[in-house]
Amino acid sequence: MSIADRYQAYVDAFEATYEDDDWSRIEGYFTENAVYEAGPEDAIGRDAVMAKLKGSINGMDRQMDSRTPNFQAPEVDGNTLKMSWQVTYTKAGCPDLVISGSETAVFDGDRISSLRDEFDPSAEAALGQWMTAHGDKLTG
């Protein structure tokens, strides 16, 4: 299985996990010593990666009424895959929030050893403005 196919399987499993909160489904996609770079502090080790992913989803995505991801076709270079994404969030009484960025996954065999999420600069600004104006409507 190519890393593009394995990554797509991870994305599909992640989306299923978003729906039912069964995080054990995606554990096997990461090495035991995986690193997740997103935000101010990295998560080091599979358990920490799972906790950070879950915290991110619970802290933002689950606070919204809907979440519609749009994933671009990934680019693969050796054991590294990069994929651009855009997510549209809706919340009653608020304008839609659209953010975008990229995710880079480095594979060790068929498992992700390093995952990095980066917002596009315009997405960081949009998120900050949206949170300032409407963040009080989130329950988290």
C-alpha positions in Angstrom: 0.0 0.0 0.0 1.4 3.4 -0.9 1.7 6.1 1.7 -0.9 8.1 -0.2 -3.3 5.1 0.1 -2.3 4.7 3.8 -2.8 8.4 4.5 -6.3 8.3 2.8 -7.2 5.4 5.0 -6.1 7.5 8.0 -8.2 10.4 6.8 -11.2 8.2 6.4 -10.6 6.7 9.9 -10.2 10.2 11.4 -13.5 11.3 9.9 -15.2 8.2 11.3 -13.6 8.9 14.7 -14.9 12.5 14.5 -18.4 11.0 14.2 -18.3 8.4 16.9 -15.4 9.5 19.2 -13.6 6.1 19.0 -10.0 7.2 19.1 -8.7 3.7 19.2 -9.5 3.5 15.5 -6.6 5.8 14.5 -4.0 4.8 17.0 -2.5 2.2 14.7 -1.8 4.8 12.0 0.9 6.3 14.3 4.3 5.0 15.5 4.7 4.7 19.2 7.1 7.7 19.3 5.1 9.8 16.8 5.3 13.6 17.0 2.4 16.0 16.3 3.3 19.6 15.6 0.4 21.9 15.9 0.0 25.0 18.0 2.4 26.2 20.6 3.5 22.8 22.0 4.3 19.5 20.2 2.8 16.2 21.3 5.4 13.5 21.6 4.4 9.9 21.7 1.3 8.2 20.3 -0.7 8.7 23.5 0.1 12.4 23.5 -0.7 12.7 19.8 -4.1 11.1 20.4 -4.8 13.4 23.3 -3.8 16.5 21.3 -5.9 15.5 18.3 -8.9 14.8 20.5 -8.4 18.0 22.4 -8.3 20.0 19.2 -11.5 18.4 17.9 -13.3 18.8 21.3 -12.1 22.4 21.7 -13.2 23.7 18.3 -14.9 21.3 15.9 -17.4 19.9 18.3 -18.3 23.4 19.5 -19.7 24.2 16.0 -23.0 23.2 14.5 -21.3 21.7 11.4 -17.9 21.1 10.0 -17.2 20.5 6.3 -13.7 19.5 5.4 -12.3 19.8 1.9 -9.1 17.9 1.2 -6.9 18.4 -1.8 -5.0 15.6 -3.5 -1.8 15.0 -1.6 1.7 15.4 -2.9 4.2 12.6 -2.1 8.0 12.9 -2.0 9.6 9.7 -0.7 8.2 9.0 2.8 6.7 12.5 3.1 3.1 13.5 2.2 1.7 17.0 2.1 -1.9 17.8 1.8 -3.7 21.1 1.6 -7.1 21.4 3.3 -9.9 23.8 4.0 -12.6 23.5 6.6 -15.9 25.4 6.8 -17.5 25.7 10.2 -21.1 26.9 10.9 -22.5 28.1 14.1 -26.1 29.4 14.5 -26.2 33.2 14.6 -22.6 33.5 13.3 -21.1 33.9 9.9 -19.4 30.8 8.5 -15.7 30.4 9.5 -13.5 29.1 6.7 -9.9 28.2 7.6 -7.2 26.6 5.5 -3.8 25.2 5.8 -1.7 22.1 5.1 -0.8 18.9 6.8 2.5 17.1 6.4 2.9 13.5 7.4 6.2 11.7 7.5 5.9 7.9 7.4 8.0 5.2 9.0 6.9 2.2 7.0 3.1 2.3 7.0 2.8 4.5 10.1 3.0 8.2 10.6 6.0 9.2 12.7 5.6 12.9 12.3 2.4 15.0 11.6 2.5 18.8 11.2 -0.5 21.0 10.8 0.0 24.6 9.7 -2.7 27.3 9.1 -2.4 29.6 6.1 -1.6 33.1 7.3 -5.0 34.4 6.2 -6.6 31.5 8.1 -4.9 32.5 11.3 -6.2 36.1 10.9 -9.7 34.9 10.0 -9.8 32.5 13.0 -8.6 35.3 15.4 -11.2 37.7 14.1 -14.0 35.2 14.2 -13.1 34.2 17.8 -13.0 37.8 18.9 -16.4 38.5 17.5 -18.1 35.2 18.1 -16.0 33.0 20.4 -18.4 33.7 23.3 -21.0 31.5 21.5 -18.8 28.4 21.9 -19.5 26.3 25.0 -15.9 25.0 25.5 
